[in-house]
Amino acid sequence: MNFDKLFEPIQIGTLELKNRIAMAPMNMGYTDPLGYPGDQVLAWYATRARGGFGLLITEAVMINPHAWYGGEIMNVSHFTDYRFYRFWGKVLDTVHYYDQCKMCIQLSPGWGRQGHPHVTSPEVYPAAPSPIPVHVDLRD
Ligand SMILES: Cc1cc2nc3c(=O)[nH]c(=O)nc-3n(C[C@H](O)[C@H](O)[C@H](O)COP(=O)(O)O)c2cc1C
């Protein structure tokens, strides 16, 4: 099988990629309980950029401060104030350093009702398509 095409540049709208190798969005579970990603997440993306990816798509990044209060291993990254903007700006600068690897951010309103098992305020409604509750047993 010939993989040459994988290493050819491609234009997607205004985005020019140096090759066609892209990383799908993946939350690796390194985020802290308050949604701050930190150095381990920075290193995760930097390592992939150094390895030669043309495009990295971030893990789902929540624009809703009440996105998730579930199990520790499921902490999600937030994107709700300047600390998070600054963090992702740092990731982007680092990733660009590696031969112009590009990055797309996956913005998410949260995980709907699945993302609100322990919501702290009754005034905050989940961004969900219906009022039907979801029951998730996080011990599995
Ligand atoms: C550990 C892990 C975390 C993931 N996190 C996300 C995520 O944050 N957002 C998303 O849209 N998909 C997420 N996915 C789904 C992947 O992006 C991908 O669609 C899925 O793994 C199927 O692709 P594959 O068959 O190549 O594994 C995740 C997958 C894995 C394995």
PDBQT file of the ligand as one rigid body, heavy atoms in Angstrom, charges set to zero:
ROOT
HETATM    1  C1  LIG A 201      -9.524   8.386  25.458  1.00  0.00    +0.000 C 
HETATM    2  C2  LIG A 201     -10.483   8.967  24.437  1.00  0.00    +0.000 A 
HETATM    3  C3  LIG A 201     -10.978  10.237  24.640  1.00  0.00    +0.000 A 
HETATM    4  C4  LIG A 201     -11.848  10.821  23.699  1.00  0.00    +0.000 A 
HETATM    5  N1  LIG A 201     -12.277  12.116  23.872  1.00  0.00    +0.000 NA
HETATM    6  C5  LIG A 201     -13.039  12.695  22.917  1.00  0.00    +0.000 A 
HETATM    7  C6  LIG A 201     -13.389  14.075  23.006  1.00  0.00    +0.000 A 
HETATM    8  O1  LIG A 201     -12.988  14.798  23.936  1.00  0.00    +0.000 OA
HETATM    9  N2  LIG A 201     -14.171  14.573  22.018  1.00  0.00    +0.000 N 
HETATM   10  C7  LIG A 201     -14.633  13.804  20.969  1.00  0.00    +0.000 A 
HETATM   11  O2  LIG A 201     -15.364  14.326  20.118  1.00  0.00    +0.000 OA
HETATM   12  N3  LIG A 201     -14.274  12.518  20.855  1.00  0.00    +0.000 NA
HETATM   13  C8  LIG A 201     -13.501  11.954  21.784  1.00  0.00    +0.000 A 
HETATM   14  N4  LIG A 201     -13.102  10.644  21.630  1.00  0.00    +0.000 N 
HETATM   15  C9  LIG A 201     -13.505   9.911  20.416  1.00  0.00    +0.000 C 
HETATM   16  C10 LIG A 201     -12.367   9.938  19.386  1.00  0.00    +0.000 C 
HETATM   17  O3  LIG A 201     -12.136  11.265  18.937  1.00  0.00    +0.000 OA
HETATM   18  C11 LIG A 201     -12.682   9.075  18.161  1.00  0.00    +0.000 C 
HETATM   19  O4  LIG A 201     -13.813   9.563  17.503  1.00  0.00    +0.000 OA
HETATM   20  C12 LIG A 201     -12.951   7.644  18.535  1.00  0.00    +0.000 C 
HETATM   21  O5  LIG A 201     -11.884   7.179  19.337  1.00  0.00    +0.000 OA
HETATM   22  C13 LIG A 201     -13.103   6.761  17.271  1.00  0.00    +0.000 C 
HETATM   23  O6  LIG A 201     -11.950   6.780  16.520  1.00  0.00    +0.000 OA
HETATM   24  P1  LIG A 201     -10.992   5.480  16.458  1.00  0.00    +0.000 P 
HETATM   25  O7  LIG A 201     -11.850   4.406  15.890  1.00  0.00    +0.000 OA
HETATM   26  O8  LIG A 201      -9.881   5.906  15.539  1.00  0.00    +0.000 OA
HETATM   27  O9  LIG A 201     -10.556   5.235  17.869  1.00  0.00    +0.000 OA
HETATM   28  C14 LIG A 201     -12.245  10.069  22.560  1.00  0.00    +0.000 A 
HETATM   29  C15 LIG A 201     -11.733   8.777  22.380  1.00  0.00    +0.000 A 
HETATM   30  C16 LIG A 201     -10.862   8.239  23.281  1.00  0.00    +0.000 A 
HETATM   31  C17 LIG A 201     -10.313   6.848  23.037  1.00  0.00    +0.000 C 
ENDROOT
TORSDOF 0
